[in-house]
Amino acid sequence: MSAAISARKLVKQYRKVRALNEISLEIPRGSIFGLVGSNGAGKTTLMSISSGLIKPDGGECNILGDGNFNPKRHAGRISILPQDSVPPRYARVDHMLHYYALLQGLSPHEARDAIREVLCWVNLEDRLTDPVRSLSHGMLRRFTVAQAFLGNPEIVLLDEPMSGLDPLEVNSLRELIRSRRGKQTIVISSHILHELQHICDEAAFIERGELVRQDTMQGITRLGEQINIRIKGTPPLEAIQQAIAPHHAEFDEQQGLIHIHLDNESSNAHVGSINEIVLRALLDARCEVLELLRGSNLESEYLKQHGEA
């Protein structure tokens, strides 16, 4: 799969602070890609360079195979939702979206249809002619998400799109993003890691302007490598080990967790039978099974990267 965004030794310097330090990564076309990192890690800077908001000080950020961002080559092909985007409060919803649509290269007729479509996607179709100042914080965020999808750009960059949304709105946005998989490349920067885990195909950990780790979400969360069972009691570990060989079992007594390390990814087909064997052994030993989890999770893996428990 070709890259939608390909960064090669990308550098951005702000006086004494190097926001991007020769970072290199590739974002596959048609994927939903997560950027994970602490505040100031360089995620927003990477998005800003990709969309042409700022220029790099070194390296290359190849967009859609056509080199660094160029307004002539990339007009209408990429859009961005900035983290702190606040539209003019005196304007009307439809007027602002019409303006954004024209910037994306749509004709006035195409703009009218596109505006109604994206407002429907974010459940704001009934606020078409309302002033922006009448929108709640959550509505404003959905409004700005809508503008990012205007014109069906090939790349959509969303910087903290779920900030300030209630659970119903988050669920709606999650389903919208999932529905665009394969149709657009969507890059999401967010601190809500459990949402990224359930949405993204792939993710990159960025810290101090450098790439720390990049992998598929399945690879990061080790879905094909590990089963974790939280229990109360003392497990018959030796019997479990013998029953599931060549897979390996270990018990973390402090956390009450049994870790089943799968021998290889081909064991995915046998996870059900492994679960059955282990659970039966635990119940026979009168252990209370509290939780069963497949693999790890994005938050745990990110914290491990920082040496946190």
C-alpha positions as CSV (number, residue, x, y, z in Angstrom):
1,M,0.0,0.0,0.0
2,S,1.4,3.4,-1.0
3,A,1.9,6.2,1.5
4,A,-0.5,9.1,1.9
5,I,2.1,11.0,3.9
6,S,5.7,10.1,3.9
7,A,8.0,12.0,6.2
8,R,11.8,11.7,5.8
9,K,14.1,13.2,8.4
10,L,11.6,16.0,8.9
11,V,12.8,19.0,11.0
12,K,11.0,21.9,12.6
13,Q,12.8,24.3,14.9
14,Y,11.1,27.0,17.1
15,R,14.0,29.1,18.4
16,K,15.6,26.8,21.0
17,V,13.0,24.1,20.8
18,R,13.2,21.4,18.1
19,A,9.6,20.3,17.6
20,L,10.5,17.7,15.0
21,N,13.9,16.1,15.2
22,E,14.6,14.3,11.9
23,I,11.4,12.2,12.2
24,S,10.6,9.6,9.6
25,L,7.3,7.8,9.2
26,E,4.8,6.6,6.6
27,I,1.0,6.8,6.8
28,P,-0.6,4.3,4.5
29,R,-3.3,5.5,2.1
30,G,-6.9,4.6,3.1
31,S,-5.9,3.9,6.7
32,I,-7.1,5.4,9.9
33,F,-3.9,6.4,11.6
34,G,-3.4,7.5,15.2
35,L,-0.7,9.9,16.5
36,V,0.1,9.3,20.2
37,G,2.3,11.4,22.3
38,S,2.5,13.8,25.2
39,N,1.8,17.6,24.9
40,G,4.6,19.2,22.9
41,A,5.7,15.8,21.4
42,G,5.4,17.2,17.8
43,K,2.0,15.7,16.7
44,T,0.4,19.1,15.8
45,T,3.6,20.3,14.1
46,L,3.6,17.2,11.9
47,M,0.0,17.8,11.0
48,S,0.6,21.5,10.3
49,I,3.5,20.8,8.0
50,S,1.5,18.1,6.2
51,S,-1.3,20.5,5.5
52,G,0.9,23.4,4.5
53,L,0.1,25.6,7.5
54,I,3.8,25.9,8.3
55,K,7.0,25.0,6.4
56,P,9.6,22.5,7.6
57,D,13.2,23.6,8.3
58,G,14.6,20.4,6.9
59,G,13.8,17.0,5.4
60,E,10.7,16.1,3.3
61,C,7.0,15.6,3.9
62,N,5.8,13.9,0.7
63,I,2.0,14.3,0.4
64,L,0.2,11.8,-1.9
65,G,3.4,11.1,-3.8
66,D,3.6,14.7,-5.0
67,G,6.3,16.1,-2.8
68,N,6.0,18.7,0.0
69,F,2.7,20.5,0.3
70,N,2.0,22.7,-2.7
71,P,-1.2,24.7,-3.0
72,K,-1.4,24.0,-6.7
73,R,-0.8,20.3,-6.5
74,H,-2.7,19.6,-3.3
75,A,-5.6,22.1,-3.3
76,G,-8.7,20.2,-2.2
77,R,-6.9,17.0,-1.6
78,I,-6.1,17.5,2.1
79,S,-7.9,19.1,5.0
80,I,-7.3,19.8,8.7
81,L,-9.2,20.3,11.9
82,P,-6.8,22.3,14.1
83,Q,-6.9,21.5,17.8
84,D,-8.2,24.9,18.9
85,S,-10.2,25.8,15.9
86,V,-12.9,28.4,16.7
87,P,-14.9,29.8,13.8
88,P,-16.1,33.4,13.9
89,R,-19.1,33.5,16.2
90,Y,-20.9,36.3,14.3
91,A,-21.2,34.1,11.2
92,R,-23.9,31.6,10.2
93,V,-23.2,27.9,10.0
94,D,-24.1,27.6,6.3
95,H,-22.2,30.7,5.4
96,M,-19.0,29.5,7.1
97,L,-19.2,26.1,5.6
98,H,-19.9,27.6,2.2
99,Y,-16.7,29.6,2.5
100,Y,-14.7,26.5,3.6
101,A,-16.2,24.5,0.7
102,L,-15.1,27.1,-1.9
103,L,-11.6,27.0,-0.4
104,Q,-11.6,23.3,-1.0
105,G,-12.4,23.9,-4.7
106,L,-16.1,23.1,-4.8
107,S,-18.4,25.1,-7.0
108,P,-21.3,26.9,-5.3
109,H,-23.7,24.2,-6.4
110,E,-21.4,21.4,-5.1
111,A,-20.9,23.3,-1.9
112,R,-24.7,23.4,-1.1
113,D,-25.0,19.6,-1.5
114,A,-21.7,18.9,0.4
115,I,-22.7,21.2,3.3
116,R,-26.0,19.3,3.9
117,E,-24.2,16.0,3.6
118,V,-21.5,16.7,6.2
119,L,-23.9,18.4,8.6
120,C,-26.0,15.2,8.4
121,W,-22.9,13.2,9.3
122,V,-22.4,15.2,12.5
123,N,-26.1,15.5,13.4
124,L,-26.3,19.2,12.9
125,E,-28.5,19.4,9.8
126,D,-31.2,21.3,11.9
127,R,-28.7,24.1,12.7
128,L,-27.9,25.0,9.0
129,T,-28.9,28.6,9.2
130,D,-28.2,29.2,12.9
131,P,-25.5,31.6,14.0
132,V,-22.2,30.0,15.2
133,R,-22.6,31.7,18.6
134,S,-25.7,29.7,19.3
135,L,-23.9,26.4,19.2
136,S,-22.8,24.6,22.4
137,H,-19.2,23.5,22.8
138,G,-19.9,20.0,21.6
139,M,-21.8,21.4,18.6
140,L,-18.9,23.7,17.7
141,R,-16.6,20.7,17.7
142,R,-18.9,18.8,15.4
143,F,-19.2,21.8,13.2
144,T,-15.4,22.0,12.8
145,V,-15.3,18.2,12.2
146,A,-17.9,18.7,9.4
147,Q,-15.7,21.4,7.7
148,A,-12.8,18.9,7.6
149,F,-14.8,16.4,5.5
150,L,-16.1,19.0,3.0
151,G,-15.2,18.1,-0.6
152,N,-14.2,14.5,0.3
153,P,-10.4,15.3,0.5
154,E,-8.0,12.3,0.2
155,I,-6.4,13.1,3.5
156,V,-8.3,14.4,6.6
157,L,-6.2,15.5,9.6
158,L,-8.1,15.6,12.9
159,D,-6.3,17.2,15.9
160,E,-8.1,16.2,19.1
161,P,-11.5,15.8,17.4
162,M,-13.2,14.3,20.4
163,S,-12.3,17.1,22.8
164,G,-15.4,18.2,24.7
165,L,-17.8,15.7,23.2
166,D,-20.3,13.8,25.3
167,P,-20.4,10.0,25.0
168,L,-23.2,10.0,22.4
169,E,-21.3,12.5,20.3
170,V,-18.1,10.5,20.6
171,N,-19.9,7.3,19.5
172,S,-21.4,9.1,16.5
173,L,-18.0,10.5,15.5
174,R,-16.3,7.1,16.0
175,E,-18.8,5.6,13.5
176,L,-18.4,8.4,11.0
177,I,-14.6,7.9,11.0
178,R,-15.0,4.1,10.7
179,S,-17.3,4.6,7.7
180,R,-14.6,6.4,5.8
181,R,-12.0,3.6,6.1
182,G,-10.6,2.9,2.7
183,K,-12.3,5.9,1.2
184,Q,-10.0,8.5,2.8
185,T,-6.8,8.6,4.8
186,I,-7.7,9.9,8.3
187,V,-5.0,10.9,10.7
188,I,-6.1,11.4,14.3
189,S,-4.2,13.0,17.2
190,S,-5.8,12.3,20.5
191,H,-5.1,11.8,24.2
192,I,-8.2,9.5,24.4
193,L,-6.2,6.4,23.8
194,H,-9.0,3.8,24.2
195,E,-10.9,5.6,21.4
196,L,-7.8,5.5,19.1
197,Q,-7.4,1.8,19.9
198,H,-11.0,1.0,18.7
199,I,-10.8,3.2,15.6
200,C,-7.3,3.1,14.2
201,D,-5.6,0.5,11.9
202,E,-2.1,1.7,12.8
203,A,-0.5,4.2,15.2
204,A,2.8,5.9,15.9
205,F,4.2,7.0,19.3
206,I,6.0,10.4,19.0
207,E,8.1,12.0,21.7
208,R,10.3,15.0,21.6
209,G,9.9,15.2,17.8
210,E,11.1,11.7,17.2
211,L,9.3,8.5,16.2
212,V,9.5,6.0,19.1
213,R,7.3,3.2,17.8
214,Q,5.0,2.6,14.8
215,D,3.0,-0.6,14.2
216,T,-0.4,-1.9,13.3
217,M,-2.9,-1.6,16.2
218,Q,-3.0,-5.4,16.4
219,G,0.8,-5.4,16.7
220,I,0.9,-2.7,19.4
221,T,-1.8,-4.3,21.5
222,R,-0.4,-7.9,20.9
223,L,-3.8,-9.4,20.1
224,G,-2.2,-12.4,18.5
225,E,0.4,-12.9,21.3
226,Q,-1.2,-12.8,24.7
227,I,-4.3,-13.6,26.8
228,N,-4.7,-12.0,30.2
229,I,-7.0,-13.4,32.9
230,R,-7.5,-11.6,36.2
231,I,-8.5,-13.9,39.0
232,K,-8.9,-14.1,42.8
233,G,-7.2,-17.0,44.3
234,T,-4.2,-19.2,43.6
235,P,-4.2,-20.8,40.1
236,P,-3.0,-24.4,39.3
237,L,-0.2,-22.9,37.2
238,E,1.7,-26.1,36.6
239,A,-1.4,-28.0,35.4
240,I,-2.4,-25.1,33.1
241,Q,1.1,-24.9,31.6
242,Q,1.1,-28.6,30.8
243,A,-2.4,-28.4,29.3
244,I,-1.6,-25.5,27.0
245,A,1.9,-26.3,25.9
246,P,3.7,-25.1,23.8
247,H,2.1,-21.9,24.9
248,H,3.5,-20.4,28.1
249,A,1.6,-19.3,31.3
250,E,2.9,-17.1,34.1
251,F,1.1,-15.6,37.2
252,D,1.6,-12.1,38.5
253,E,0.5,-12.6,42.1
254,Q,0.6,-8.9,42.9
255,Q,-1.9,-8.0,40.2
256,G,-3.8,-11.3,40.2
257,L,-3.1,-11.7,36.5
258,I,-2.4,-14.9,34.6
259,H,-0.5,-14.1,31.3
260,I,-0.9,-16.7,28.6
261,H,1.9,-16.0,26.0
262,L,0.8,-17.6,22.7
263,D,3.4,-19.5,20.8
264,N,2.8,-17.8,17.5
265,E,0.2,-15.9,15.5
266,S,-1.1,-19.2,14.0
267,S,-2.5,-19.9,17.5
268,N,-5.2,-17.2,16.9
269,A,-7.4,-20.0,15.6
270,H,-7.0,-21.9,18.8
271,V,-7.6,-19.0,21.3
272,G,-11.1,-20.3,22.1
273,S,-9.9,-23.8,23.1
274,I,-7.0,-22.3,25.1
275,N,-9.5,-20.1,27.0
276,E,-11.7,-23.1,27.6
277,I,-8.8,-25.2,29.0
278,V,-7.6,-22.4,31.3
279,L,-11.0,-21.3,32.5
280,R,-12.0,-24.9,33.3
281,A,-8.8,-25.4,35.3
282,L,-9.4,-22.2,37.2
283,L,-13.0,-23.0,38.1
284,D,-12.0,-26.5,39.2
285,A,-9.4,-24.9,41.5
286,R,-12.2,-22.6,42.8
287,C,-10.5,-19.5,41.6
288,E,-12.8,-16.5,40.9
289,V,-12.4,-15.3,37.4
290,L,-12.8,-11.5,37.3
291,E,-11.8,-10.5,33.8
292,L,-10.5,-12.0,30.6
293,L,-8.7,-9.7,28.1
294,R,-7.2,-10.4,24.7
295,G,-3.7,-8.8,24.3
296,S,-2.8,-5.5,25.9
297,N,-4.2,-2.1,25.3
298,L,-2.9,1.1,23.7
299,E,-2.7,3.0,26.9
300,S,-0.7,0.3,28.7
301,E,1.7,0.0,25.8
302,Y,2.2,3.7,25.7
303,L,2.9,3.9,29.4
304,K,5.3,1.0,29.1
305,Q,7.2,2.9,26.5
306,H,7.7,5.6,29.2
307,G,8.7,3.1,31.8
308,E,5.4,3.5,33.7
309,A,3.5,0.6,35.3
